Amino acid sequence: MENTPQVESSHVCFILEADPTYADPWVDVFPSSDVERGLEKMFSIESLGIQDGEEISGYDQGMIRQFQESIIFRDGKYHVRLPWHADKLALVPSNHAIALHVLDRVIRSLEKKGLYQEYVDVFLQQLQEGIIEEIQVDPQNFVDYVWVPHRPVFKTDPAATTKIRPDGDRLRYFRYATLIFGFTSSPFILGSILKFHAAQYPFDEYRVAMENQFYVDNLVVTESDPAKLVRLYSQVRRRLQEGGFVVQSCNSNCDILREEMRKDGT
């Protein structure tokens, strides 16, 4: 089954530190902890096991090129093809019988806890928001698909907007229409899309920040000039919004910039 999912509107976080005095940009944030200031090293590409100039195999280069050629910007969002290994995917056996067994067990557990309807409501909400889409599958073709096991995840965090995250429903069949975090390829896809989007703009300091200073979905920037920080924040935020990205959870030790973030609701 081949489909072209769209990239879900992503939440991009800023941490912008203005420090005109100290060489260490984290010293005001973590004044007494060398360990926590080690975050700067963690954000570096070397700490992820990737070295500049590292050789990429011809196969990987082909996969990357194939993915980049699949990128489409439509209706204010990016659409991509998932980077499957087609030859290996064809060898994956159907797990339909196992998925049905897990489904039955989970439904009985939800009904016992009085949570079944709440769980179904999550599906309906995601269906309405375009996160998932319903598909029709002929029973005789069940074995031609690989099914995601039905497994609810409960969140107890009061700030969580979705208390139960689903992976299936009774006798209706769904597939994801958006990219979700949790896929093995999600970090690669997000990073590639961010770089692709940044490349649509003139080569300037804002593009450089977008291309090189993201750690997954967090943008970390250090700068001593508050006015320059405000310009960078405003320009990068505008460009990300033009790509369908939602900028939120921003913070800074610069009062001027923090006030701008407050006005923007970020």
C-alpha positions in Angstrom: 0.0 0.0 0.0 1.6 3.3 -1.1 0.4 6.6 0.1 1.7 10.1 0.4 1.3 11.4 3.9 1.5 15.1 4.7 3.8 16.4 7.4 1.7 17.3 10.4 1.9 20.9 11.5 4.9 20.8 13.8 5.6 22.7 17.0 9.0 24.3 16.8 10.6 25.5 20.0 13.0 28.5 20.3 15.6 28.9 23.1 17.4 32.2 22.3 20.0 33.4 24.8 21.5 36.9 24.7 24.6 37.2 26.8 26.9 40.2 26.3 29.3 39.3 29.0 30.2 35.7 29.2 31.8 33.4 26.6 29.8 30.4 27.9 26.2 31.0 26.5 24.7 28.7 29.1 26.2 30.3 32.2 23.2 32.4 33.0 20.8 29.6 32.5 22.7 26.9 34.5 25.0 29.0 36.7 26.1 26.2 39.0 26.1 23.1 36.7 28.8 22.2 34.3 26.8 19.0 33.5 23.7 20.9 32.3 25.8 23.4 30.3 27.0 20.3 28.5 23.7 20.5 26.6 25.6 22.7 24.1 27.8 19.7 23.3 24.8 17.4 23.1 23.3 19.7 20.5 26.4 19.3 18.3 26.3 17.0 15.3 29.3 15.1 16.6 27.4 14.0 19.7 24.8 12.4 17.5 27.4 10.1 16.0 27.6 12.0 12.8 30.9 13.6 11.7 31.2 16.4 9.2 32.4 14.8 5.9 31.3 11.4 7.0 31.0 9.1 3.9 27.5 8.2 2.9 27.0 4.9 1.0 25.7 5.0 -2.5 22.5 3.2 -1.4 21.8 5.8 1.3 22.5 8.6 -1.1 19.9 7.1 -3.5 17.4 6.8 -0.7 18.0 10.5 0.4 17.7 11.7 -3.2 14.5 9.7 -3.7 13.0 11.2 -0.6 14.0 14.8 -1.5 12.4 14.4 -4.9 9.2 13.3 -3.3 8.8 16.6 -1.3 5.7 18.6 -2.3 4.4 21.8 -0.8 0.6 21.9 -1.2 -2.3 23.6 0.7 0.2 25.2 3.1 1.8 21.9 4.2 4.6 19.6 3.1 3.7 16.2 1.6 6.3 13.4 1.4 6.7 9.7 0.7 7.9 7.7 3.6 11.4 6.4 2.9 10.6 2.6 2.8 13.1 -0.1 1.9 10.8 -1.5 -0.8 12.7 -4.8 -1.2 12.5 -5.5 2.6 8.9 -4.3 2.9 7.8 -6.9 0.5 9.3 -9.6 2.8 7.4 -8.5 5.9 4.7 -11.1 6.8 1.2 -10.0 7.6 0.4 -9.5 11.3 -3.4 -9.3 10.8 -4.2 -12.2 13.1 -2.0 -10.9 15.8 -3.4 -7.4 15.5 -7.0 -8.7 15.8 -6.1 -10.6 18.9 -4.5 -7.5 20.5 -7.5 -5.5 19.4 -9.9 -7.8 21.2 -7.9 -7.8 24.4 -7.5 -4.0 24.5 -11.2 -3.4 23.8 -12.2 -5.7 26.7 -9.8 -3.9 29.0 -11.1 -0.4 27.9 -14.7 -1.5 28.5 -13.8 -2.9 31.9 -12.3 0.5 32.8 -15.1 2.5 31.3 -12.8 4.2 28.8 -13.9 2.6 25.5 -16.0 5.6 24.3 -13.4 8.1 25.3 -10.9 6.1 23.3 -13.2 6.0 20.2 -13.7 9.8 20.6 -9.9 10.2 20.1 -10.2 8.5 16.7 -13.1 10.7 15.7 -11.2 13.8 16.7 -8.1 12.7 14.7 -10.2 11.8 11.8 -11.8 15.2 11.8 -8.4 17.0 12.1 -7.0 15.0 9.2 -4.4 13.2 11.3 -5.8 9.8 10.2 -8.0 8.7 7.3 -10.4 5.8 7.0 -9.6 3.2 4.3 -11.7 0.3 2.9 -10.0 -3.1 2.8 -11.5 -6.2 1.3 -11.3 -9.0 3.9 -9.6 -11.3 1.4 -6.8 -8.7 1.1 -6.1 -8.4 4.9 -2.9 -10.4 4.5 -1.5 -7.9 2.0 -1.2 -5.2 4.7 1.0 -4.7 7.8 -1.2 -3.6 10.7 -0.3 -1.3 13.6 -1.2 -3.2 16.8 -4.1 -1.7 18.7 -2.6 -0.3 21.9 -3.8 2.8 23.8 -1.3 5.0 25.6 -2.6 6.9 28.6 -1.2 10.3 29.6 -1.6 11.6 33.2 0.2 15.0 32.6 -2.5 17.7 33.3 -1.0 19.7 30.4 -1.5 16.9 27.8 -4.2 17.8 25.2 -4.8 14.2 24.3 -5.1 11.9 27.3 -5.4 8.7 25.3 -3.4 8.1 22.1 -4.9 5.3 20.0 -3.4 2.9 17.4 -6.6 1.3 16.0 -10.4 0.9 16.3 -12.9 -2.0 16.3 -13.9 -2.9 12.7 -13.0 0.3 11.0 -9.6 0.6 9.3 -7.4 3.7 9.4 -4.0 4.9 8.2 -2.0 7.9 9.2 -2.3 10.9 6.9 0.3 12.9 8.8 3.8 12.2 9.9 3.9 11.4 13.6 6.8 11.4 16.0 7.6 7.8 17.0 8.4 6.6 13.4 12.0 5.6 13.2 12.4 7.9 10.2 10.6 10.9 11.8 13.8 12.8 12.9 15.3 12.4 9.5 12.1 13.5 7.7 11.7 16.6 9.9 15.4 17.6 9.5 15.2 17.1 5.8 12.0 19.1 5.5 13.4 22.0 7.6 16.6 22.2 5.4 14.5 22.0 2.3 12.2 24.7 3.5 15.2 26.9 4.6 16.7 26.6 1.1 13.6 28.3 -0.4 14.9 31.6 1.0 17.9 33.8 0.2 21.2 32.8 1.8 21.3 35.0 4.9 21.8 34.6 8.6 18.2 33.5 9.1 18.5 30.7 6.6 21.9 29.6 8.2 20.2 29.4 11.6 17.3 27.3 10.1 19.7 25.0 8.3 22.3 24.4 11.1 20.9 25.2 14.5 18.0 22.9 14.9 18.2 19.9 17.3 15.2 17.8 16.2 12.4 20.4 16.6 14.2 22.9 18.9 16.1 25.9 17.5 18.9 27.0 19.8 20.6 30.4 19.1 23.1 32.5 21.1 23.6 36.2 20.3 24.8 39.2 22.3 22.9 41.9 20.5 19.2 42.0 21.6 18.1 43.9 18.5 19.7 41.2 16.3 18.0 38.5 18.3 14.6 40.1 17.9 15.1 40.3 14.1 16.3 36.7 13.9 13.3 35.5 16.0 10.8 37.4 13.9 12.3 36.4 10.5 12.7 32.7 11.4 9.3 32.5 12.9 7.7 34.1 9.8 9.5 31.7 7.5 8.6 28.6 9.6 4.9 29.7 9.6 5.0 30.0 5.8 6.0 26.3 5.8 3.1 25.2 8.0 5.2 25.0 11.2 3.8 26.3 14.5 6.4 28.1 16.7 5.8 27.8 20.4 7.5 27.3 23.8 10.0 30.1 23.2 12.2 31.4 25.9 15.1 33.8 26.4 17.1 35.6 29.1 16.7 38.8 27.1 13.8 40.9 28.4 13.3 42.6 25.1 13.0 39.4 23.2 10.9 37.8 25.8 8.4 40.6 25.5 8.2 40.1 21.8 7.5 36.4 22.4 4.8 37.3 24.9 3.1 39.6 22.3 3.2 36.8 19.7 1.8 34.2 22.2 4.8 32.0 21.7 
